[in-house]
C-alpha cells in the first residue's frame, strides 16, 4: 500500500481556511512546497504534511495512516467555509538525483531531494531516506512524531515547518510561548549508537530515564532526550548511546 495519501482541497475559502489552521504561512506556496503541521489547541502534534498548488486547488501530501483522521479534523474545522476535501488517485514520487520538470524541492532540507505527484505508482529512486533523516535529525510521523510531540522539540523551526510571523493558528499560543518564553529542556537530537536496540527503546543515563531511541542508520540514530541528562555514555537496552549534535 502507498505510504502517503494525496488529498485535494478546493473552494474559494481554501487558502484562508488553511492559513487559520496550520503552523506555516500558506503564502509560501508561491515559492514551492510548504511543509507544515496541524496541532491540537494545546499545541501537540496531530499531523504533518506538504502542500502544493494544483490549478485552482491545493494538494495535501500526508502519511497514509494519518489521512482519515486528518480529513475528519479538517472537516470539523470547516464549518460553513467554501472548502471541499477529497482523496485523489495521485501518488508520491521522490528522489535525490536529477529531478523531473514538475518536481519541487523538499523544503525541510536540501539533501532530502525532490517530491512530485502523479497517477504513477508511489516510488522513489532508491535513496536511503532513513539515513538522510538520521543525518539531519528529521522526524517521521508514527516514529519520532506522535500525539505527545511538540513541534519545536521535534525540530520544526530548522525544518522550515513553522512561521512565527504569520499570526494565529490552532496551537499557536503554546508554540509561541515555547519559542519566546521558555528554554527547551527536551527534544530530538542525533546520537551515535554502539550496538543495536529496537525503535522505542528507553535511553538511560546513570540508571535514570534520559529519553527514547528511534530511527537508526549507520551507527547513528534520532533520539528524544532530556537535555539535563544527555551527557557521556548512555544506555539503550544493550546499546551504548552518545549525544553527537
N, C-alpha and C positions, 0 to 999 in steps of 0.2 A: 504494500500500500504506500501511496505517497506520504512523505513526512510533513509536507506543507499543504495547506489549503489556501487557494486564492479566491478571496471574496471581491465583489464589485459593489461599490456604493454609488448611487446616482440620486439626482434630485437637486433642486435649487438651493437647498439648505445644507448640502453635504459638507462643504468646507467649514462653514461656521459651526456646524454640529461637531465635527472632529476637533476643531480648534478649542472648543469649550471642554473637551474631554481628555485629550491626550497630553503627554508630557512634553512634546516638541511642537515647534511652530510649523503649521501647515504651509506657510509661505515658502518653506524650503523645497517644496515640490517644484518650484520654478527652476531649481538648480539640479534636480535629480531625485534619487530615492531619499525618503525620510525614514529614519529609524526612531521608534517611539514606543511608549508603553501606556497601558490603561491601568490605573491604580484604584484601590478602594478609597473611600473618603478618609480612612485612617492612614493613607499613604503607602499601603502594602501592594505588592505586585499582583496583578491579575493576568496580564498577557503582554508580550512584546511582539512587535510586528514591523514590517516595512510597508511604506505607502508609495504609490506611483500614480501619476496622472495617466488616464486612459481615455482619450477623447473627452466626452462630457462627464466622465465618471472618474473614480479613484479606485485603483486596485489595492487590496489589503492582503499581504502575504504573512500568514500566521502558521504556527505549528498545528498540525492536524489534530492533535489531542486537545488543543485549547479551543478549536474553532467553534464547536457547538455552543459552549458556554459563552464565548465572546459574542457570538451572534445574539444570544439571549440578553446579554448585558447591554449591548448596543441598542437593541430594540426596546429595552426597558427605559433607556435614556431618551429615546427618540420622541416619545410623546406625539405631538402633532406636527413635528418638523417634516418638511418635504424631503425625506430620505428613504430610499429603498436599499435593502441589503440582501444580496443573493450570492450563493456559491457559483463559481464558474467551472468550466471544464479545462481551464488553463492549469499549467504546471510550471514548476520552477526548474530552470536550468542555471547552473552556476559553474564557475571555474576561475582559475588564476592566470591562465595563459592568454593568448590573443582573444579579444572579446568580439562577439558578433556586433553588427552595426546597431542593433536595437537594445543591446545590453547597457546597463547602468552600473556604476561603481558602488560596491558595498560601502555605505557611509561610516561603518564602525571603525575600519582601519584599512589603509591602502593594501596591505598584504592579503586581505580577505577577498580580493578579486572583484568579480562582477556577478550580477544577477540578471536574469531575463525570464520572461513569461510567455509561453506559447501553448498550443494544443499538443505539442510533442510530449512523450512520457517524461516524467521527472528524471533528471540525470545531472551528473557533474563530470568533470574532466579527469577524475582520478586523484585530485588533490586530497591530501590528508587534512581535512578541515579541523579535526580534533587537535592535531598537532599545532595548527595555526592558532586555534583558540587557546590552547595551553600557553603557547609562546607569548601571546598578547593578553592573557587573562580575560578572555571574552566568554561570558556565561551563556548557557543554553537553557531554554525552557525545559522543565522537567528534570533537570540535573542540578545545576547551580541555582537556577531561578525557580523558586517555589512560592506558594502563597504566604510564606513567612518572610519573604525577601523585601528589603528596602532598596530602591534603585540606586541610591548614592553609595550604599555599602557594596552594591554589585557593579560599580564602575561605570554607570550610565553617562556620567559627565564626560569622562575620557572617550567614551564610545559615541559621542555626538547624539545621545538619546534623550537629552533633556535641555530645555531652554528656560533660563531664569528671567528672561525679559518679556516673554510672550503674554503674561497675565494669568488669569485664573484657569485652573483645570481641576479635575477631580483628584484629590490628594495633594494639591499644590501647597497648602499651608504647612503640612507636616514636612514635605520635601524641602521647602524654603527654609524652615526652621533648622532642619538638619544641616543645610548648607551654610547658613549665616550665623546661627546662634549656638551651635554645638560642635564639638570635635568628635569625629567618628572614632569609635572605640572597637568596632568590629568591621570586617569586610573581606572581600575576595582578594587573595594575593597568590602569586606564583611561588611554588615551593619546589625544592629538589626532593626526590624520593629514592631512597636506597632500599630496594625490596619491593614487594607488591602488597597491595591491600585493596579490597573491594571499594567501589564507589559508595560513599556514605559512611565509611569507617571513621569513628571518632578519633580525633587527634588529642593526645595528652602531653602535658609538659610538667615534669616533676610530679607525675601522678594526678595532676589536676586537669579537668577538661579545658582544651585550648581551641577546639574548632572541629571541622569536618573535612575529610579528604574527598575530592570529586574527580573530574576527568584527569586521566594520566596519559602521558606520552613521552617517550624518550628520556625517562629518568626525571621528568618534571611533572607537575600537576597544578591544578587550580584547587585552592583550599579556602574555606571560610574560617577566619581566625579571630580570636580575641587578641588584640594587639599587645595588651599588657602582659600576655603570657607567651607570645610568639617569639621566643629568642632561644638561641642554642639548639641543641638536638631535641626533637620532639618525636613521639611515637604514634604510629597509626597501625594498630594491630602488630604484625611482625615487621613492618617497615619503619625506617628512620626518616624523619622529615626535617628539613631545614628551610627557613624563610630565605628566598633569594632576591626578592624585589621589595 
